[in-house]
Amino acid sequence: MDSSPSSVNVGTPSIVNVPTPSSVNVPTPFSLYVDASDRPEGRDAATKKRNGKAPEIVPNYMLSADDREIMEGNRLTTKEQIDFLQKRLSDYQWEAEADERSEAIQNLIAQRMNEYVNRRILQPNPPPRRRRRNIKSDREEGHKQLYNDYFMDPVYPEELFRRRFRMHKHLFMRIVNALSANDRFFQQRVGGNGRPSFSPLQRCTTALRVLAYGTSTDSVDEYLRMSDTSIWDSLKLFVEGVISCFGNEYQRRPNPQDLGRLLHMGQAREFPGMLGSIDCMHWEWKNCPTAWAGQYAERSSKPLVILEAVASYDLWIWHAFFGTPGSLNDINVLERSPLFYDVLEESAPPVNFSVNGTDYNMGYYLTDGIYPG
């Protein structure tokens, strides 16, 4: 069957008259379901169909049980319906009311062919896609405001910077410079529209504000002129960039040189042999799955996650173990953490010190009263 793309109305196909064998059984009646909304009078039927009611049955044809199973059980495309109906016209020449049935099927084939040509071959222009609203947020003004408030001739003093950024300015600038040098995402470039992208100060500031205050990603949109998608991308790449740039230096266990420095500072504070302080912090898990709520709940009945950390006097974190349920206490967390794996494997660096005339060859951590002595 050839369909010309230059014409919409295909017309009525001719019928191949094949004599019907005498052994062919007369098919049983079957109602072919057609979408009633295709006809002008089918609006009420289409409304009922959308409301969950059965569609209108139009029209009635005579099909066999096998044909009924194909048309009803399988969701045929328009082209498949055309091929199916034409094959039935070729296979059968019904004895009773053959002309009426043939004419009805021819009309249905013509209708389906017109639909196929209109939708698949001529390819009419699709409806316009809905585009997201483009808000001109003036990112240049956001960078200028941030730069004037904290960096150029700062409006806010150093102590306010430390409180709002959770770090000193020199440390923040070290992170910004490292990310700008190693990641193109944090480099300010000119886009195809001739406008500069977000500055490294804007990207790092939004990431730190979300981390420091635990707010949503669009909470600083009015101040820094960044959308929630841009802030979310900055947050993810900020965390990955910090790990990539500083992980080898700060995410490690102390080496012999670090141990010597820690022991020296502990001796100066009258704690000889101390390697740091250990404690646990509980974090509320707001979106904890219901099935895990009982396992992670503490006495307050709120799901919590525990962070075990070891830090030195200069706030250098030498050990972090995160993710244990809040139902555990500090001793249970210590039993699960890898803090003393090197001691058990006898690979820990030697630590020698003397207290009240007694020599020791292992260091210790300063703890609170729950830990055993």
ChimeraX attribute file (.defattr): number of C-alpha atoms within 10 A of each C-alpha:
attribute: neighborCount
match mode: 1-to-1
recipient: residues
	/A:1	7
	/A:2	5
	/A:3	14
	/A:4	12
	/A:5	14
	/A:6	10
	/A:7	13
	/A:8	16
	/A:9	16
	/A:10	20
	/A:11	14
	/A:12	15
	/A:13	14
	/A:14	10
	/A:15	13
	/A:16	13
	/A:17	11
	/A:18	12
	/A:19	12
	/A:20	13
	/A:21	9
	/A:22	7
	/A:23	6
	/A:24	9
	/A:25	9
	/A:26	13
	/A:27	14
	/A:28	11
	/A:29	13
	/A:30	17
	/A:31	15
	/A:32	16
	/A:33	15
	/A:34	14
	/A:35	15
	/A:36	20
	/A:37	16
	/A:38	11
	/A:39	11
	/A:40	8
	/A:41	10
	/A:42	15
	/A:43	13
	/A:44	14
	/A:45	19
	/A:46	19
	/A:47	14
	/A:48	14
	/A:49	16
	/A:50	11
	/A:51	9
	/A:52	8
	/A:53	11
	/A:54	12
	/A:55	19
	/A:56	17
	/A:57	13
	/A:58	12
	/A:59	14
	/A:60	13
	/A:61	17
	/A:62	16
	/A:63	18
	/A:64	15
	/A:65	13
	/A:66	10
	/A:67	16
	/A:68	17
	/A:69	11
	/A:70	13
	/A:71	19
	/A:72	14
	/A:73	9
	/A:74	9
	/A:75	10
	/A:76	13
	/A:77	10
	/A:78	18
	/A:79	15
	/A:80	12
	/A:81	17
	/A:82	21
	/A:83	14
	/A:84	16
	/A:85	17
	/A:86	19
	/A:87	12
	/A:88	13
	/A:89	20
	/A:90	13
	/A:91	14
	/A:92	16
	/A:93	20
	/A:94	18
	/A:95	10
	/A:96	9
	/A:97	9
	/A:98	12
	/A:99	12
	/A:100	11
	/A:101	17
	/A:102	17
	/A:103	13
	/A:104	15
	/A:105	21
	/A:106	21
	/A:107	15
	/A:108	18
	/A:109	24
	/A:110	18
	/A:111	18
	/A:112	19
	/A:113	24
	/A:114	19
	/A:115	17
	/A:116	20
	/A:117	21
	/A:118	16
	/A:119	14
	/A:120	13
	/A:121	15
	/A:122	14
	/A:123	11
	/A:124	10
	/A:125	7
	/A:126	7
	/A:127	6
	/A:128	6
	/A:129	6
	/A:130	6
	/A:131	6
	/A:132	6
	/A:133	6
	/A:134	6
	/A:135	7
	/A:136	7
	/A:137	14
	/A:138	11
	/A:139	20
	/A:140	15
	/A:141	13
	/A:142	19
	/A:143	20
	/A:144	14
	/A:145	14
	/A:146	18
	/A:147	16
	/A:148	13
	/A:149	15
	/A:150	16
	/A:151	15
	/A:152	10
	/A:153	10
	/A:154	13
	/A:155	13
	/A:156	12
	/A:157	12
	/A:158	12
	/A:159	12
	/A:160	13
	/A:161	18
	/A:162	13
	/A:163	11
	/A:164	14
	/A:165	19
	/A:166	15
	/A:167	13
	/A:168	15
	/A:169	16
	/A:170	9
	/A:171	10
	/A:172	18
	/A:173	14
	/A:174	11
	/A:175	18
	/A:176	21
	/A:177	15
	/A:178	15
	/A:179	23
	/A:180	18
	/A:181	12
	/A:182	13
	/A:183	14
	/A:184	10
	/A:185	19
	/A:186	25
	/A:187	19
	/A:188	14
	/A:189	14
	/A:190	11
	/A:191	9
	/A:192	7
	/A:193	6
	/A:194	8
	/A:195	11
	/A:196	13
	/A:197	15
	/A:198	22
	/A:199	20
	/A:200	19
	/A:201	21
	/A:202	22
	/A:203	25
	/A:204	22
	/A:205	23
	/A:206	27
	/A:207	21
	/A:208	20
	/A:209	19
	/A:210	18
	/A:211	16
	/A:212	13
	/A:213	11
	/A:214	9
	/A:215	11
	/A:216	13
	/A:217	22
	/A:218	18
	/A:219	16
	/A:220	18
	/A:221	17
	/A:222	11
	/A:223	14
	/A:224	26
	/A:225	21
	/A:226	23
	/A:227	16
	/A:228	16
	/A:229	11
	/A:230	16
	/A:231	26
	/A:232	19
	/A:233	14
	/A:234	24
	/A:235	22
	/A:236	11
	/A:237	19
	/A:238	24
	/A:239	14
	/A:240	13
	/A:241	21
	/A:242	14
	/A:243	14
	/A:244	13
	/A:245	16
	/A:246	12
	/A:247	12
	/A:248	9
	/A:249	9
	/A:250	14
	/A:251	14
	/A:252	11
	/A:253	13
	/A:254	17
	/A:255	10
	/A:256	13
	/A:257	8
	/A:258	12
	/A:259	19
	/A:260	15
	/A:261	13
	/A:262	21
	/A:263	21
	/A:264	17
	/A:265	18
	/A:266	18
	/A:267	14
	/A:268	10
	/A:269	10
	/A:270	10
	/A:271	16
	/A:272	19
	/A:273	25
	/A:274	23
	/A:275	28
	/A:276	25
	/A:277	18
	/A:278	22
	/A:279	17
	/A:280	19
	/A:281	13
	/A:282	17
	/A:283	16
	/A:284	15
	/A:285	17
	/A:286	9
	/A:287	8
	/A:288	16
	/A:289	11
	/A:290	9
	/A:291	8
	/A:292	11
	/A:293	18
	/A:294	16
	/A:295	15
	/A:296	23
	/A:297	20
	/A:298	19
	/A:299	8
	/A:300	7
	/A:301	12
	/A:302	17
	/A:303	25
	/A:304	25
	/A:305	20
	/A:306	23
	/A:307	19
	/A:308	20
	/A:309	18
	/A:310	21
	/A:311	18
	/A:312	18
	/A:313	12
	/A:314	8
	/A:315	10
	/A:316	12
	/A:317	18
	/A:318	19
	/A:319	19
	/A:320	16
	/A:321	17
	/A:322	16
	/A:323	14
	/A:324	20
	/A:325	23
	/A:326	27
	/A:327	18
	/A:328	17
	/A:329	15
	/A:330	18
	/A:331	13
	/A:332	11
	/A:333	20
	/A:334	18
	/A:335	10
	/A:336	10
	/A:337	16
	/A:338	13
	/A:339	18
	/A:340	12
	/A:341	11
	/A:342	11
	/A:343	13
	/A:344	9
	/A:345	8
	/A:346	10
	/A:347	9
	/A:348	15
	/A:349	15
	/A:350	13
	/A:351	17
	/A:352	13
	/A:353	16
	/A:354	11
	/A:355	10
	/A:356	5
	/A:357	7
	/A:358	7
	/A:359	10
	/A:360	13
	/A:361	11
	/A:362	15
	/A:363	17
	/A:364	14
	/A:365	15
	/A:366	16
	/A:367	15
	/A:368	11
	/A:369	7
	/A:370	10
	/A:371	13
	/A:372	7
	/A:373	5
